[in-house]
Amino acid sequence: MYDLNNLLLTLLIYIGSFSAGLLGSLTGLGGGVIVVPMLTVLFGVDIHFAAGASLISVIATSSGAASAYVKEGYSNIRIGMFLEIATTIGAVIGATIVGLISVNIVSVIFALILVYSAVTTFIKKDEHILHEPDTIAEKLKLNGNYPNGNTLVSYNVQNVPQGFIMMIFAGVLSGLLGIGSGAAKVMAMDQIMKIPFKVSTTTSNFMIGVTAAASAGIYLKNGYIHAALVMPVMLGVLTGAFIGAKILTFTSSKSLKIVFSVIILVMAYEMLMNGLK
């Protein structure tokens, strides 16, 4: 591992982590998807230590952004708490089998899912259409509303079982790859459950901390949490997450979708290349 006592290197890691937290907060992806390749490719950190630092940073992102989004009225806490059951189960499974399954195969599968998500994000749809109430969503009281200018826009959640299953898969990815798997969460809520994009991204931010915490404990037990590496990563991501939460209020859904798609296409390329090596 590189020299963690190098002040300049620590500062560079902080700056990179700040950018990761900012983007992770805006898109609901979590900073981990940027932190892991940044640490491994740019700074030569072992993938296991990078994943460990990433998981801690994901918890920081969730803590930093979630409170602001809940206050603004974007996050749907009932949806988040319900789907966290699935992601936590998946995260424990993923962290447990991390040494038993080929991460290459998982990376390729995840890359293909990301490409699909990027394409479907731009399929024209009117987020202001109020879908017919779903029986399961109504029983679980998952429907809600979010602020759009000076008005509140209502929405009805759809396809709850399918979304729950996708969230288990998202949790497995989190445990295997050391990321918050926000891309899978946002895709499940936006594409499958028909939840408006801003609600999907902010609820994803609310959820990723719990998902990451479920697998971070196992990484800690295995000695993959390095305090000198975690500190600049966590502080950078946390600062970026706070600023991102402020910016989102003034950002259009279309702009967020563009940023979201560009980031996950880059992620898809990197994961596909790593998986095929």
ZAMARGU-4260 file (C-alpha; in steps of 0.2 Angstrom, whole numbers, plus 5000, padded with zeros to 4 digits):
<rodrens>
0) 5000/5000/5000 | 5006/5018/4997 | 5013/5029/5010 | 4998/5035/5020 | 5008/5048/5029
5) 5011/5058/5014 | 5001/5074/5017 | 4999/5078/4998 | 4993/5061/4994 | 4980/5063/5008
10) 4975/5079/5002 | 4972/5072/4984 | 4962/5058/4991 | 4951/5070/5000 | 4948/5081/4985
15) 4944/5065/4975 | 4932/5059/4988 | 4924/5076/4989 | 4920/5075/4971 | 4913/5057/4973
20) 4902/5063/4988 | 4895/5077/4978 | 4891/5066/4963 | 4885/5052/4974 | 4873/5064/4983
25) 4866/5071/4967 | 4863/5055/4958 | 4859/5043/4973 | 4873/5032/4967 | 4883/5034/4983
30) 4902/5039/4983 | 4908/5021/4983 | 4906/5018/4964 | 4919/5032/4961 | 4929/5030/4977
35) 4934/5012/4973 | 4941/5014/4955 | 4949/5031/4961 | 4959/5023/4975 | 4964/5007/4965
40) 4968/5015/4949 | 4975/5032/4954 | 4983/5028/4970 | 4987/5009/4969 | 4977/5004/4985
45) 4973/4986/4986 | 4955/4982/4981 | 4950/4975/4998 | 4956/4991/5007 | 4948/5002/4994
50) 4931/4993/4996 | 4932/4994/5015 | 4935/5013/5014 | 4922/5014/5001 | 4909/5006/5012
55) 4913/5018/5026 | 4912/5033/5014 | 4895/5027/5008 | 4888/5027/5026 | 4895/5045/5027
60) 4886/5050/5011 | 4870/5043/5017 | 4872/5052/5034 | 4876/5068/5026 | 4863/5069/5012
65) 4849/5059/5019 | 4845/5071/5033 | 4844/5086/5021 | 4833/5076/5009 | 4821/5071/5022
70) 4819/5089/5028 | 4816/5095/5011 | 4802/5082/5008 | 4810/5072/4994 | 4815/5055/5002
75) 4801/5043/5005 | 4806/5035/5022 | 4793/5021/5022 | 4799/5015/5005 | 4817/5016/5011
80) 4814/5007/5027 | 4804/4993/5018 | 4817/4991/5004 | 4831/4991/5017 | 4825/4974/5023
85) 4830/4967/5005 | 4846/4976/5003 | 4852/4971/5021 | 4849/4953/5017 | 4858/4955/5001
90) 4873/4964/5008 | 4875/4951/5021 | 4875/4937/5008 | 4887/4947/4997 | 4900/4950/5010
95) 4899/4932/5016 | 4901/4924/4999 | 4914/4937/4993 | 4928/4924/4993 | 4917/4910/4986
100) 4911/4918/4970 | 4920/4926/4955 | 4919/4945/4956 | 4923/4945/4938 | 4907/4937/4933
105) 4897/4949/4945 | 4906/4964/4937 | 4901/4959/4919 | 4883/4956/4924 | 4882/4972/4934
110) 4890/4981/4919 | 4876/4975/4907 | 4863/4980/4920 | 4871/4998/4921 | 4871/5000/4902
115) 4852/4995/4902 | 4849/5007/4916 | 4857/5021/4906 | 4847/5018/4891 | 4830/5016/4899
120) 4833/5032/4910 | 4831/5042/4894 | 4816/5033/4887 | 4803/5048/4888 | 4791/5046/4902
125) 4780/5059/4911 | 4784/5058/4929 | 4769/5068/4933 | 4757/5054/4927 | 4748/5047/4942
130) 4747/5028/4940 | 4733/5018/4946 | 4735/5013/4965 | 4744/4997/4968 | 4736/4985/4981
135) 4752/4980/4989 | 4759/4998/4989 | 4743/5004/4997 | 4743/4991/5011 | 4761/4996/5015
140) 4757/5015/5013 | 4771/5018/5001 | 4763/5031/4990 | 4768/5049/4993 | 4772/5066/4986
145) 4787/5077/4984 | 4789/5096/4981 | 4790/5103/4963 | 4792/5122/4964 | 4778/5128/4975
150) 4767/5113/4973 | 4767/5095/4979 | 4767/5081/4966 | 4758/5064/4971 | 4764/5047/4965
155) 4758/5029/4967 | 4771/5016/4969 | 4770/5001/4957 | 4777/4983/4956 | 4782/4981/4974
160) 4788/4963/4974 | 4799/4965/4958 | 4807/4980/4966 | 4810/4970/4982 | 4819/4956/4973
165) 4830/4969/4963 | 4834/4977/4980 | 4841/4960/4986 | 4852/4959/4971 | 4858/4977/4974
170) 4862/4972/4992 | 4873/4957/4986 | 4882/4969/4974 | 4886/4980/4989 | 4893/4966/4999
175) 4903/4959/4985 | 4910/4975/4977 | 4911/4987/4992 | 4899/4999/4985 | 4882/5006/4990
180) 4875/4999/4974 | 4865/5015/4972 | 4863/5012/4953 | 4854/4996/4956 | 4843/5005/4969
185) 4839/5020/4958 | 4835/5009/4943 | 4823/4998/4954 | 4814/5012/4960 | 4814/5023/4945
190) 4811/5010/4931 | 4802/4995/4940 | 4792/5004/4954 | 4789/5020/4944 | 4794/5032/4958
195) 4799/5049/4951 | 4818/5051/4948 | 4821/5064/4962 | 4812/5053/4975 | 4822/5038/4969
200) 4839/5046/4970 | 4835/5054/4987 | 4828/5038/4994 | 4843/5028/4988 | 4854/5040/4998
205) 4843/5037/5013 | 4845/5018/5011 | 4864/5015/5005 | 4871/5019/5023 | 4861/5004/5030
210) 4866/4993/5016 | 4884/4997/5018 | 4884/4996/5036 | 4878/4978/5035 | 4893/4972/5025
215) 4906/4985/5033 | 4906/4975/5049 | 4912/4959/5040 | 4926/4969/5031 | 4931/4976/5048
220) 4932/4959/5055 | 4943/4954/5040 | 4955/4968/5043 | 4951/4978/5027 | 4946/4994/5036
225) 4962/5005/5037 | 4959/5021/5048 | 4973/5031/5039 | 4964/5028/5023 | 4946/5029/5029
230) 4948/5047/5037 | 4952/5058/5021 | 4939/5047/5011 | 4925/5049/5024 | 4928/5067/5027
235) 4929/5071/5008 | 4913/5061/5004 | 4904/5069/5019 | 4908/5087/5014 | 4903/5083/4996
240) 4887/5075/5001 | 4881/5090/5011 | 4884/5102/4997 | 4876/5090/4984 | 4860/5090/4995
245) 4859/5109/4994 | 4862/5109/4975 | 4849/5096/4971 | 4834/5107/4976 | 4838/5119/4961
250) 4843/5105/4949 | 4831/5098/4936 | 4827/5080/4934 | 4833/5080/4916 | 4850/5087/4921
255) 4851/5073/4935 | 4847/5060/4923 | 4861/5065/4911 | 4874/5065/4925 | 4867/5049/4931
260) 4868/5041/4914 | 4886/5047/4910 | 4893/5041/4927 | 4885/5024/4926 | 4891/5021/4908
265) 4909/5025/4913 | 4906/5013/4928 | 4899/5000/4916 | 4915/5001/4905 | 4927/5000/4920
270) 4917/4985/4927 | 4916/4976/4910 | 4935/4978/4907 | 4939/4972/4925 | 4927/4958/4923
275) 4934/4952/4906 | 4953/4953/4912
</rodrens>
